[in-house]
Amino acid sequence: MIASLMMYLRPELAKVHGRYWALIREELTARAIQSPERLSNDAEEFDVWNAADLTLSQTCGMPYRLWLQDHVTLIGTPDFGVQGCAAGYYNSVFVVRRDDPRETITEFRDARFTYNHTFSQSGYAAPYAHCMARGFWFAQRAQSHGHRNSAQVVARGRADIAALDAVSWRLISAHDSFAGDLRVLAQTAPTPGLPYIAAAGADRAAMFDAISAAIRRLTPEDARALGIKGLVDISKAEYLAVASPPEGA
């Protein structure tokens, strides 16, 4: 068995994530669902997502619709209460240096754009759709391998603009001093948030119930630290309706 909740993990939140997983395990056990004692948060994400014995993990909407949808069970989507988004939805924020005088996204058409991964909904697909609707896509692009890395690259002047998961940006703003050197320029349209998944054939209803119960049992302090409000049911069709950039874009 393997489980991972790596998507919003930070060193400052490691203990909180551990307590959250302990609550989930208790609720899974109460429903006769076995689970590993420890999370494998350092394991390669696709190895986890594709594991035949996957108990629980969290993925991104783009990998789910492109590669995972027929091979995993969609459990539910955690709601992080992102402002301006429906429950369970989120968006991306474009961040730039605070002292950059440009005020609109189109003024950045020739800028240096950094992104976490090309398979990231918030870091790549959402900004691609946002910019293409305005007639351009960044010609100068470089991969950072993480939302926090993207923010830091912009803050240090090695790129001009990045698109970050709104929840990641919330955590960066709370924990990283370099966030003070950045400002939000624009936001993308909301899309379904990062879903919880399990191996094919998992008891979706029981797992949804268990995770919902665990969230309700979080202390107010831990719930606030994670930013989680509850678990919502977002359909597979809603995930698949989101457009992906064409290959090579």
PyMOL commands that set and color helices and strands:
alter all, ss='L'
color gray80, all
select helices_A, chain A and resi 11-30+45-49+61-68+105-108+121-132+147-155+166-175+177-181+204-217+220-226+236-240
alter helices_A, ss='H'
color red, helices_A
select strands_A, chain A and resi 2-3+54-58+72-79+89-90+92-97+112-115+140-143+161-165+182-187+191-192+196-199+230-232
alter strands_A, ss='S'
color yellow, strands_A
deselect
rebuild
show_as cartoon
